Amino acid sequence: MALGYRRVIIPVTGGDEDEKILALANELSSHNQVAITLVYVVEVPQALPLDADLPAEIDRGELVLARAAQLASNLLPSQHQTVTTDLLQSRSAGAAIVDESIERGADAILMATRIRVIHGKPSSGDTAAYVIKNAPCDVLILRAEQSDVGQEGFSA
């Protein structure tokens, strides 16, 4: 990437912001070899064991990753990019993303978020806040336009 990144983690959620973050990755790409890992996190409720079988969530994650990988292959210059996918199961999406960045020796995490009103206050969500606070590498955040202002939920 133009900033010298060689290994980048990009969390995807299946929302419109996935295409925007991949387009941003394309804009930041230059003539460097970049290994991009697309990550989807299935958050496991506390009431279930961490390795619980969650077929609907796993299927959704696989579909989201397949779509994101296809988008990446269309948007990113293939001669300079290696794209892999990883489906993770964790109690916390933020912790899973940070752990993946450590495991892969990432130079940067490139993620999108939306501002939502949670308990009457604007918030980018727990995931983005956790990643910003705990990532051992650069974190680039794309704040997508507000459309679901009153909706709570996971958005990287």
C-alpha positions in Angstrom: 0.0 0.0 0.0 1.1 3.5 -0.5 1.9 3.8 3.2 4.3 0.8 3.0 1.9 -1.8 4.4 2.7 -5.4 3.5 0.2 -7.3 5.5 -3.3 -5.9 6.0 -6.4 -7.2 7.9 -9.8 -6.1 6.6 -12.8 -7.1 8.7 -16.0 -7.5 6.6 -19.6 -7.7 7.8 -21.7 -8.1 4.6 -22.8 -4.4 4.6 -22.4 -1.7 2.0 -19.3 -0.5 3.8 -17.4 -3.7 2.7 -17.3 -2.4 -0.9 -16.2 1.0 0.3 -13.3 -0.3 2.5 -12.1 -2.5 -0.4 -12.2 0.4 -2.7 -10.2 2.4 -0.2 -7.7 -0.5 -0.1 -7.4 -0.2 -3.8 -6.9 3.5 -3.6 -4.1 3.0 -1.1 -2.5 0.3 -3.1 0.6 1.1 -5.1 3.3 -1.1 -6.6 4.0 -2.9 -3.3 3.2 -6.6 -2.7 0.4 -6.6 -0.2 -1.1 -9.6 1.6 -4.7 -8.9 2.5 -6.7 -11.1 4.9 -10.4 -10.6 4.8 -11.9 -11.5 8.2 -15.5 -12.3 9.2 -16.2 -12.8 12.9 -19.0 -14.9 14.3 -19.7 -13.6 17.8 -20.7 -16.5 20.1 -23.1 -15.6 22.9 -21.9 -16.2 26.5 -24.6 -18.8 27.0 -23.0 -21.1 24.5 -19.6 -22.8 24.4 -17.0 -21.0 22.3 -16.8 -23.8 19.8 -20.6 -24.1 19.5 -22.0 -25.2 16.2 -23.7 -22.2 14.7 -24.5 -23.3 11.1 -26.6 -20.3 10.1 -24.0 -17.8 11.3 -21.2 -19.8 9.7 -23.0 -20.0 6.4 -23.6 -16.3 6.4 -19.9 -15.7 7.2 -18.8 -17.9 4.4 -21.2 -16.1 2.0 -19.9 -12.7 3.1 -16.3 -13.8 2.8 -16.9 -15.2 -0.7 -18.6 -12.0 -1.8 -15.8 -9.8 -0.3 -13.1 -12.0 -2.0 -14.9 -11.6 -5.3 -15.1 -7.8 -4.8 -11.4 -7.7 -3.9 -10.4 -9.6 -7.0 -12.4 -7.2 -9.1 -11.2 -4.0 -7.3 -7.6 -4.7 -6.4 -4.7 -5.1 -8.8 -4.0 -8.8 -8.8 -0.3 -8.5 -9.7 0.3 -6.7 -6.4 -2.2 -8.4 -4.0 -2.7 -11.7 -2.3 -6.1 -12.1 -0.8 -7.0 -14.7 1.7 -10.1 -15.1 3.9 -10.6 -16.2 7.5 -13.8 -17.1 9.3 -13.3 -16.7 13.1 -15.5 -17.6 16.1 -15.1 -15.5 19.2 -16.9 -13.9 22.1 -15.8 -10.4 20.9 -15.2 -9.3 17.3 -12.7 -6.7 18.4 -10.6 -9.1 20.3 -10.7 -11.6 17.4 -9.6 -8.9 14.9 -6.7 -7.8 17.1 -5.6 -11.4 17.7 -5.7 -12.1 14.0 -3.5 -9.0 13.4 -1.0 -10.3 15.9 -1.0 -13.8 14.5 -0.5 -12.6 11.0 2.0 -9.9 11.8 -0.2 -7.3 10.2 1.1 -3.8 9.5 -2.4 -2.4 9.5 -6.1 -3.0 10.1 -8.4 -1.3 7.6 -12.0 -1.3 8.8 -15.3 0.5 8.3 -17.8 1.6 10.9 -21.0 3.5 11.1 -22.0 6.0 13.8 -25.0 4.7 15.6 -27.0 6.2 18.5 -26.6 3.7 21.4 -28.3 4.6 24.7 -28.9 8.2 23.4 -25.2 8.8 22.5 -23.4 8.6 19.1 -21.0 5.7 19.0 -18.9 3.8 16.5 -19.5 0.7 18.5 -17.5 -1.6 20.8 -15.6 -3.4 18.0 -14.0 -0.3 16.5 -13.2 1.1 19.9 -11.5 -2.1 21.0 -9.5 -2.4 17.9 -8.3 1.2 18.0 -7.3 0.8 21.7 -5.6 -2.6 21.5 -4.2 -3.2 18.0 -0.4 -3.5 17.8 -0.4 -1.9 14.3 -1.9 1.0 12.5 -5.7 1.1 12.3 -7.4 3.0 9.5 -11.1 3.6 10.0 -13.6 4.5 7.3 -16.7 6.1 8.8 -19.4 5.2 6.4 -22.3 7.6 5.9 -25.1 7.4 8.5 -28.2 5.6 7.3 -29.2 3.3 10.2 -28.8 5.9 13.0 -31.1 4.3 15.5 -30.0 0.7 14.9 -27.6 -1.0 17.3 -25.5 -4.0 16.2 -22.1 -5.2 15.1 -20.4 -3.2 12.5 -16.6 -3.6 12.4 
